[in-house]
Every structure is written in structure tokens, then in C-alpha cells.
Amino acid sequence: MAKTSVKARALKKPKFKTRAVNRCFKCGRSRGYMGDFGLCRICFRELANEGRIPGVKKSSW
């Protein structure tokens, strides 16, 4: 989990657009960010397994 100050800094509009940081809205993680869902890979997997993300289902072979 990211610190609250880091999350708050990511929400502010940056001085330059290249300084913008994508963060998971649930936990604040910056790595493994999936832009289509606004989640990191870990939170995405948790929510997808619970069936909370519409249109996403676990594939089985």
C-alpha cells in the first residue's frame, strides 16, 4: 500500500503533463497499472475473481 501523501500527490494536476503518475485507485500502487480499469494487476485479479468487474471472467483451458 502506498502512503496517503503519495496517493494525494498523484491526484493533483502536475506542473508538466509528463510528471503525471498513474496509480491504482484502490491501493495506490504505481507498478503493474492497467489503464483500462484504473487498477493495478493485484487488485484487478482480486476483483475479477470475485466477479466485481463487469465483462471480465477467468479463462479456463
C-alpha positions in Angstrom: 0.0 0.0 0.0 1.2 3.4 -0.9 1.4 6.2 1.7 -1.5 8.6 1.8 0.7 11.5 0.9 1.9 9.7 -2.3 -1.7 9.0 -3.3 -2.7 12.6 -2.7 0.2 13.9 -4.8 -0.8 11.6 -7.7 -4.3 13.1 -7.7 -3.1 16.7 -8.0 -2.6 18.1 -11.5 1.1 18.1 -12.3 3.1 21.2 -13.4 4.1 19.3 -16.6 2.0 16.6 -18.1 5.0 14.2 -18.3 5.1 14.2 -14.5 1.7 12.6 -14.2 1.8 9.2 -12.4 -0.8 6.5 -12.9 -1.8 4.8 -9.6 -4.3 2.2 -8.7 -7.4 3.9 -7.2 -7.9 1.1 -4.7 -4.4 0.6 -3.2 -2.2 3.4 -4.7 0.3 1.0 -6.4 2.1 2.6 -9.3 3.6 -0.5 -10.9 1.6 -3.0 -12.9 -1.1 -0.4 -13.6 -3.9 -1.3 -16.1 -5.2 1.9 -17.6 -8.4 0.4 -19.0 -9.6 -0.4 -15.4 -7.6 2.1 -13.3 -6.3 -0.8 -11.2 -3.0 -2.5 -10.5 -2.6 -6.1 -11.5 -3.1 -7.4 -8.0 -6.4 -5.5 -7.3 -7.6 -6.4 -10.8 -7.1 -10.1 -10.2 -8.9 -9.9 -6.8 -11.9 -8.1 -8.1 -12.1 -10.2 -11.3 -12.1 -13.4 -9.3 -14.9 -12.1 -7.1 -16.8 -11.1 -10.2 -16.9 -7.4 -9.4 -15.6 -6.2 -12.8 -18.3 -6.4 -15.4 -17.4 -8.2 -18.7 -14.3 -9.9 -17.2 -14.2 -13.6 -16.5 -11.4 -16.0 -15.6 -10.3 -18.1 -18.6 -10.0 -21.8 -18.3 -8.3 -24.2 -20.7 
